[in-house]
Amino acid sequence: MDDHNPQTIAYPSPDARARRRGLEPLAPHVIVLFGATGDLAKRKLLPGLAYLQRSALAPEIRVVGTAMEDLSTEEFRDLAREAVQSFGMHKLTDEEWAEFDDRLTYVPQAAGPEGLTAAVKASQEALGQDTRLLHYLSVPPRAAQSVITMLREAALAENSRVVMEKPFGDDLDSAVRLNNFVHETFDEEQIFRIDHFLGKEAAQNILAFRFANGLFEPIWNRNFIDHVQIDIPETLGLDQRVAFYEATGAYKDMVVTHLMQVMAFVAMEPPTALEPRAISEEKNKVFRSMLPIHPSDAVRGQYGGYRDESGVAQDSDTETFIALRVGLDNWRWAGTPFYLRTGKRMAEGQRIISIAFKEAPRTMFPQGSGVGTQGPDHLTFDLADNSKVSLSFYGKRPGPGMRLEKLSMQFSTHETERAGDVLEAYERLILDAMRGDHTLFTTAEGIESLWERSQPLLDDPPPVKHYPQGTWGPNAIHQLIAPNAWRLPFERAWREKK
């Protein structure tokens, strides 16, 4: 290990930083990163951990990476530095990198449980007696069970926490089997099923908008809201994920683990407190109130050229696009449809939640005034990292006569003095897992409820409809949402800060 002097870096102590933010200081953590050489680790996890260490938001940490590749610790450190430089949102100086570099250790999986245990124990001893253990399973779903078995055999499961990547099963039976298997080693309180969409500032801002403002909560129900859209189109293709995607499809990959989790934040009742158990219970009530999703509630699509991808069957019926109409059978939302859409190779990459309010009577306005011509009023949350919010409404156009046009009030966290405090989603979620905070994570009950209500669609999926790349999906999506219309493409653009 190189002899770097950490005293040259003037970091505030983790305890001081935590107290300034009203948070209890955390014990030191050893983070065991499975799949440490994979794409997610390089793009998100290693840069995120480096930033948490630099920012002192996290406690003292050491990272033990492990994967199939036979690397030395020095080779892993080189890989990590390249990942941080290539993909990190926050660039590190040489001194800052040296501080993080010394905290990285690598153990190839060929070393077995004994090699992993020895590396973890050495890192724990370096951090002290009260050190906690967090396992991050950045591995394909089929590998998760073997990793958990290794942790049990290595005696590394007790008093630790484990972060699991989606998908959590691919139907009700497989989800129940997976949860039962994991619960043989970990209690539910130790398990953190991650959905990076919920780690975004904009997703959490939904709770603030709803429950902290007398302006919105009284109208957040079926009497004032006409419908809700959660729309996450992607321009990206499959890259190296063809084998995974061909066996999974857009619904299992994105809807159950992402879009419906966001829907729960929009639809949930006020929790008794902003604490994990209360919020999880209200989210689970939303899932329990969902009506079964039938084939008539969905449009499945496949982009042109998908069957020409290497590894895709020539008669593949895997959907690269899905649009849904979801109903909630409860007092607040009965009769209010939720429309969900996501797909690959679409016209734009966006992540929005759009709340469409019911329209006011138009009788007092003269014909040709423009009222209602640009759709209903909307409250829109952009789930991108800059966390934008927009409220659109009709106003009078300057000049003689009564001519109306759509106006909007827009806000972005990047326009505030706290813009520098915004954490990337994985950074926030790793920090929450170290704190043992389940607020933004998914429970076993919630996942099983969603698969149960998905079963009619999974049992009898409608045939895929082909759509050209660079479009908004098959034409049948317009019949699905009629008499309403999709918000994307937007009728007006986001304003950028000058």
PyMOL commands that set and color helices and strands:
alter all, ss='L'
color gray80, all
select helices_A, chain A and resi 6-8+14-20+39-55+73-87+94-101+109-127+141-153+172-183+188-190+196-199+201-211+217-219+242-267+276-289+295-297+306-308+413-415+419-421+425-435+444-459+476-481
alter helices_A, ss='H'
color red, helices_A
select strands_A, chain A and resi 29-34+61-67+104-108+132-137+160-164+191-193+225-233+298-303+321-326+338-343+352-357+378-382+388-396+404-412+465-467
alter strands_A, ss='S'
color yellow, strands_A
deselect
rebuild
show_as cartoon
